[in-house]
Amino acid sequence: MRSIWRGAVSFGLVSIGVKLYSATEDKDIRFHQVHAADGGRVKYKRVCSIDGEEVEYSDIAKGYELPDGQVVILTDEDFDDLPLSTRREIEVLQFVAQDEIDPIMFEKTYYLEPDGPAARPYVLLRDALENAGQVAITKIAIRQRESLAALRVRDGVLVLHTMRWPDEIRRPDFGFLDEDISVRPQELKMAEALIGSMTGEFEPGEFTDDYREAMTALLEAKQSGGEVAQVPEVEDTGGAVVDLMSALRRSVERARGGGADDASADDASADAEPAAEASAERAPAKKAAPAKKAPAKKAAPAAKKATTAKKTAASDKPAAKKAADKPPAKRARRSA
């Protein structure tokens, strides 16, 4: 087990160093939301409701909404200024009988282990509680929340039960409580007899989770039957990385002579102009391009192919054929 809290039990003038461990664990079978077609995990993005942009985890703060809809935003610095975040003490307030505490108040259970040389005062408090047959009412601050707690002994170990505050317990408000409902004495005796016949000692090991066992058997049957989706490993790349890669890709395409959009725009302008004028205008443009000679050379074959295709389409026009002859185009480029 791994301790989740470290502090001290304050018992009068005695301080007992302890470590806190979770005494319970969930055995539920947990499922992930997956794509039914391929078994891929379904993930969610943290998106701001105002601008619709994805929010990084480091930019998320805690907000408290007021009745009028306004929000009070608290940062980590605000929480650090509260005395609760630095409190590491379990203060014993009172000793009471255990049957005075309604189980509805219990929330979560923890084990306490003596920390370092605190074993002797730990055993002293444990034995004193056990001999008195009482529990200690304490306060503890865990995860920026202060809770009422009951400290008792179980199997030689101090056990801490966090409790809900009285105003967190709801009052039952049901209509039948105000009605005058009576039962016959014979019915009451039969019910009491049934209870007596079913009375026994509580042995938790005799009870099982039938649903969990049935679900485990179903999963094992599907696994043995080959009904398992082989999900390929996908590297978890954030949205910012994807956007950066697309931006870099577009930059490389532009550096090499224009992207897909620029190429389509050039083709459209070439169709609108005569073949001779297109060849004459593109040659100076390539000559006047920046000092990146390699991209200009790569773009030249594409321009030549486009010019050749237009010459073939316009072969029935003598004027266009004369203007689109390759030797004059080469001489014009060299002279330029």
Secondary structure as a PSIPRED ss2 file (coil, helix, strand):
# PSIPRED VFORMAT (PSIPRED V4.0)

   1 M C   1.000  0.000  0.000
   2 R C   1.000  0.000  0.000
   3 S C   1.000  0.000  0.000
   4 I C   1.000  0.000  0.000
   5 W E   0.000  0.000  1.000
   6 R E   0.000  0.000  1.000
   7 G E   0.000  0.000  1.000
   8 A E   0.000  0.000  1.000
   9 V E   0.000  0.000  1.000
  10 S E   0.000  0.000  1.000
  11 F E   0.000  0.000  1.000
  12 G C   1.000  0.000  0.000
  13 L C   1.000  0.000  0.000
  14 V E   0.000  0.000  1.000
  15 S E   0.000  0.000  1.000
  16 I E   0.000  0.000  1.000
  17 G E   0.000  0.000  1.000
  18 V E   0.000  0.000  1.000
  19 K E   0.000  0.000  1.000
  20 L E   0.000  0.000  1.000
  21 Y E   0.000  0.000  1.000
  22 S E   0.000  0.000  1.000
  23 A C   1.000  0.000  0.000
  24 T C   1.000  0.000  0.000
  25 E C   1.000  0.000  0.000
  26 D C   1.000  0.000  0.000
  27 K C   1.000  0.000  0.000
  28 D C   1.000  0.000  0.000
  29 I C   1.000  0.000  0.000
  30 R C   1.000  0.000  0.000
  31 F C   1.000  0.000  0.000
  32 H C   1.000  0.000  0.000
  33 Q C   1.000  0.000  0.000
  34 V E   0.000  0.000  1.000
  35 H C   1.000  0.000  0.000
  36 A C   1.000  0.000  0.000
  37 A C   1.000  0.000  0.000
  38 D C   1.000  0.000  0.000
  39 G C   1.000  0.000  0.000
  40 G C   1.000  0.000  0.000
  41 R E   0.000  0.000  1.000
  42 V C   1.000  0.000  0.000
  43 K C   1.000  0.000  0.000
  44 Y C   1.000  0.000  0.000
  45 K C   1.000  0.000  0.000
  46 R C   1.000  0.000  0.000
  47 V E   0.000  0.000  1.000
  48 C C   1.000  0.000  0.000
  49 S C   1.000  0.000  0.000
  50 I C   1.000  0.000  0.000
  51 D C   1.000  0.000  0.000
  52 G C   1.000  0.000  0.000
  53 E C   1.000  0.000  0.000
  54 E E   0.000  0.000  1.000
  55 V C   1.000  0.000  0.000
  56 E C   1.000  0.000  0.000
  57 Y H   0.000  1.000  0.000
  58 S H   0.000  1.000  0.000
  59 D H   0.000  1.000  0.000
  60 I C   1.000  0.000  0.000
  61 A C   1.000  0.000  0.000
  62 K E   0.000  0.000  1.000
  63 G E   0.000  0.000  1.000
  64 Y E   0.000  0.000  1.000
  65 E E   0.000  0.000  1.000
  66 L C   1.000  0.000  0.000
  67 P C   1.000  0.000  0.000
  68 D C   1.000  0.000  0.000
  69 G C   1.000  0.000  0.000
  70 Q C   1.000  0.000  0.000
  71 V E   0.000  0.000  1.000
  72 V E   0.000  0.000  1.000
  73 I E   0.000  0.000  1.000
  74 L E   0.000  0.000  1.000
  75 T C   1.000  0.000  0.000
  76 D H   0.000  1.000  0.000
  77 E H   0.000  1.000  0.000
  78 D H   0.000  1.000  0.000
  79 F H   0.000  1.000  0.000
  80 D H   0.000  1.000  0.000
  81 D C   1.000  0.000  0.000
  82 L C   1.000  0.000  0.000
  83 P H   0.000  1.000  0.000
  84 L H   0.000  1.000  0.000
  85 S H   0.000  1.000  0.000
  86 T H   0.000  1.000  0.000
  87 R C   1.000  0.000  0.000
  88 R C   1.000  0.000  0.000
  89 E E   0.000  0.000  1.000
  90 I E   0.000  0.000  1.000
  91 E E   0.000  0.000  1.000
  92 V E   0.000  0.000  1.000
  93 L E   0.000  0.000  1.000
  94 Q E   0.000  0.000  1.000
  95 F E   0.000  0.000  1.000
  96 V E   0.000  0.000  1.000
  97 A E   0.000  0.000  1.000
  98 Q H   0.000  1.000  0.000
  99 D H   0.000  1.000  0.000
 100 E H   0.000  1.000  0.000
 101 I C   1.000  0.000  0.000
 102 D C   1.000  0.000  0.000
 103 P H   0.000  1.000  0.000
 104 I H   0.000  1.000  0.000
 105 M H   0.000  1.000  0.000
 106 F E   0.000  0.000  1.000
 107 E E   0.000  0.000  1.000
 108 K E   0.000  0.000  1.000
 109 T E   0.000  0.000  1.000
 110 Y E   0.000  0.000  1.000
 111 Y E   0.000  0.000  1.000
 112 L E   0.000  0.000  1.000
 113 E E   0.000  0.000  1.000
 114 P E   0.000  0.000  1.000
 115 D C   1.000  0.000  0.000
 116 G H   0.000  1.000  0.000
 117 P H   0.000  1.000  0.000
 118 A H   0.000  1.000  0.000
 119 A H   0.000  1.000  0.000
 120 R H   0.000  1.000  0.000
 121 P H   0.000  1.000  0.000
 122 Y H   0.000  1.000  0.000
 123 V H   0.000  1.000  0.000
 124 L H   0.000  1.000  0.000
 125 L H   0.000  1.000  0.000
 126 R H   0.000  1.000  0.000
 127 D H   0.000  1.000  0.000
 128 A H   0.000  1.000  0.000
 129 L H   0.000  1.000  0.000
 130 E H   0.000  1.000  0.000
 131 N H   0.000  1.000  0.000
 132 A H   0.000  1.000  0.000
 133 G C   1.000  0.000  0.000
 134 Q E   0.000  0.000  1.000
 135 V E   0.000  0.000  1.000
 136 A E   0.000  0.000  1.000
 137 I E   0.000  0.000  1.000
 138 T E   0.000  0.000  1.000
 139 K E   0.000  0.000  1.000
 140 I E   0.000  0.000  1.000
 141 A E   0.000  0.000  1.000
 142 I C   1.000  0.000  0.000
 143 R C   1.000  0.000  0.000
 144 Q C   1.000  0.000  0.000
 145 R C   1.000  0.000  0.000
 146 E E   0.000  0.000  1.000
 147 S E   0.000  0.000  1.000
 148 L E   0.000  0.000  1.000
 149 A E   0.000  0.000  1.000
 150 A E   0.000  0.000  1.000
 151 L E   0.000  0.000  1.000
 152 R E   0.000  0.000  1.000
 153 V E   0.000  0.000  1.000
 154 R E   0.000  0.000  1.000
 155 D C   1.000  0.000  0.000
 156 G C   1.000  0.000  0.000
 157 V E   0.000  0.000  1.000
 158 L E   0.000  0.000  1.000
 159 V E   0.000  0.000  1.000
 160 L E   0.000  0.000  1.000
 161 H E   0.000  0.000  1.000
 162 T E   0.000  0.000  1.000
 163 M E   0.000  0.000  1.000
 164 R C   1.000  0.000  0.000
 165 W C   1.000  0.000  0.000
 166 P H   0.000  1.000  0.000
 167 D H   0.000  1.000  0.000
 168 E H   0.000  1.000  0.000
 169 I C   1.000  0.000  0.000
 170 R C   1.000  0.000  0.000
 171 R C   1.000  0.000  0.000
 172 P C   1.000  0.000  0.000
 173 D C   1.000  0.000  0.000
 174 F C   1.000  0.000  0.000
 175 G H   0.000  1.000  0.000
 176 F H   0.000  1.000  0.000
 177 L H   0.000  1.000  0.000
 178 D H   0.000  1.000  0.000
 179 E C   1.000  0.000  0.000
 180 D C   1.000  0.000  0.000
 181 I C   1.000  0.000  0.000
 182 S C   1.000  0.000  0.000
 183 V C   1.000  0.000  0.000
 184 R C   1.000  0.000  0.000
 185 P H   0.000  1.000  0.000
 186 Q H   0.000  1.000  0.000
 187 E H   0.000  1.000  0.000
 188 L H   0.000  1.000  0.000
 189 K H   0.000  1.000  0.000
 190 M H   0.000  1.000  0.000
 191 A H   0.000  1.000  0.000
 192 E H   0.000  1.000  0.000
 193 A H   0.000  1.000  0.000
 194 L H   0.000  1.000  0.000
 195 I H   0.000  1.000  0.000
 196 G H   0.000  1.000  0.000
 197 S H   0.000  1.000  0.000
 198 M C   1.000  0.000  0.000
 199 T C   1.000  0.000  0.000
 200 G C   1.000  0.000  0.000
 201 E C   1.000  0.000  0.000
 202 F C   1.000  0.000  0.000
 203 E C   1.000  0.000  0.000
 204 P H   0.000  1.000  0.000
 205 G H   0.000  1.000  0.000
 206 E H   0.000  1.000  0.000
 207 F C   1.000  0.000  0.000
 208 T C   1.000  0.000  0.000
 209 D C   1.000  0.000  0.000
 210 D H   0.000  1.000  0.000
 211 Y H   0.000  1.000  0.000
 212 R H   0.000  1.000  0.000
 213 E H   0.000  1.000  0.000
 214 A H   0.000  1.000  0.000
 215 M H   0.000  1.000  0.000
 216 T H   0.000  1.000  0.000
 217 A H   0.000  1.000  0.000
 218 L H   0.000  1.000  0.000
 219 L H   0.000  1.000  0.000
 220 E H   0.000  1.000  0.000
 221 A H   0.000  1.000  0.000
 222 K H   0.000  1.000  0.000
 223 Q H   0.000  1.000  0.000
 224 S H   0.000  1.000  0.000
 225 G C   1.000  0.000  0.000
 226 G C   1.000  0.000  0.000
 227 E C   1.000  0.000  0.000
 228 V C   1.000  0.000  0.000
 229 A C   1.000  0.000  0.000
 230 Q C   1.000  0.000  0.000
 231 V C   1.000  0.000  0.000
 232 P C   1.000  0.000  0.000
 233 E C   1.000  0.000  0.000
 234 V C   1.000  0.000  0.000
 235 E C   1.000  0.000  0.000
 236 D C   1.000  0.000  0.000
 237 T C   1.000  0.000  0.000
 238 G C   1.000  0.000  0.000
 239 G H   0.000  1.000  0.000
 240 A H   0.000  1.000  0.000
 241 V H   0.000  1.000  0.000
 242 V H   0.000  1.000  0.000
 243 D H   0.000  1.000  0.000
 244 L H   0.000  1.000  0.000
 245 M H   0.000  1.000  0.000
 246 S H   0.000  1.000  0.000
 247 A H   0.000  1.000  0.000
 248 L H   0.000  1.000  0.000
 249 R H   0.000  1.000  0.000
 250 R H   0.000  1.000  0.000
 251 S H   0.000  1.000  0.000
 252 V H   0.000  1.000  0.000
 253 E H   0.000  1.000  0.000
 254 R H   0.000  1.000  0.000
 255 A H   0.000  1.000  0.000
 256 R C   1.000  0.000  0.000
 257 G C   1.000  0.000  0.000
 258 G C   1.000  0.000  0.000
 259 G C   1.000  0.000  0.000
 260 A H   0.000  1.000  0.000
 261 D H   0.000  1.000  0.000
 262 D H   0.000  1.000  0.000
 263 A H   0.000  1.000  0.000
 264 S H   0.000  1.000  0.000
 265 A H   0.000  1.000  0.000
 266 D H   0.000  1.000  0.000
 267 D H   0.000  1.000  0.000
 268 A H   0.000  1.000  0.000
 269 S H   0.000  1.000  0.000
 270 A H   0.000  1.000  0.000
 271 D H   0.000  1.000  0.000
 272 A H   0.000  1.000  0.000
 273 E C   1.000  0.000  0.000
 274 P C   1.000  0.000  0.000
 275 A H   0.000  1.000  0.000
 276 A H   0.000  1.000  0.000
 277 E H   0.000  1.000  0.000
 278 A H   0.000  1.000  0.000
 279 S H   0.000  1.000  0.000
 280 A H   0.000  1.000  0.000
 281 E H   0.000  1.000  0.000
 282 R H   0.000  1.000  0.000
 283 A H   0.000  1.000  0.000
 284 P H   0.000  1.000  0.000
 285 A H   0.000  1.000  0.000
 286 K H   0.000  1.000  0.000
 287 K H   0.000  1.000  0.000
 288 A C   1.000  0.000  0.000
 289 A C   1.000  0.000  0.000
 290 P C   1.000  0.000  0.000
 291 A C   1.000  0.000  0.000
 292 K C   1.000  0.000  0.000
 293 K H   0.000  1.000  0.000
 294 A H   0.000  1.000  0.000
 295 P H   0.000  1.000  0.000
 296 A H   0.000  1.000  0.000
 297 K H   0.000  1.000  0.000
 298 K H   0.000  1.000  0.000
 299 A H   0.000  1.000  0.000
 300 A H   0.000  1.000  0.000
 301 P H   0.000  1.000  0.000
 302 A H   0.000  1.000  0.000
 303 A H   0.000  1.000  0.000
 304 K H   0.000  1.000  0.000
 305 K H   0.000  1.000  0.000
 306 A H   0.000  1.000  0.000
 307 T H   0.000  1.000  0.000
 308 T H   0.000  1.000  0.000
 309 A H   0.000  1.000  0.000
 310 K H   0.000  1.000  0.000
 311 K H   0.000  1.000  0.000
 312 T H   0.000  1.000  0.000
 313 A H   0.000  1.000  0.000
 314 A C   1.000  0.000  0.000
 315 S C   1.000  0.000  0.000
 316 D C   1.000  0.000  0.000
 317 K C   1.000  0.000  0.000
 318 P H   0.000  1.000  0.000
 319 A H   0.000  1.000  0.000
 320 A H   0.000  1.000  0.000
 321 K H   0.000  1.000  0.000
 322 K H   0.000  1.000  0.000
 323 A H   0.000  1.000  0.000
 324 A C   1.000  0.000  0.000
 325 D C   1.000  0.000  0.000
 326 K H   0.000  1.000  0.000
 327 P H   0.000  1.000  0.000
 328 P H   0.000  1.000  0.000
 329 A H   0.000  1.000  0.000
 330 K H   0.000  1.000  0.000
 331 R H   0.000  1.000  0.000
 332 A H   0.000  1.000  0.000
 333 R H   0.000  1.000  0.000
 334 R H   0.000  1.000  0.000
 335 S H   0.000  1.000  0.000
 336 A C   1.000  0.000  0.000
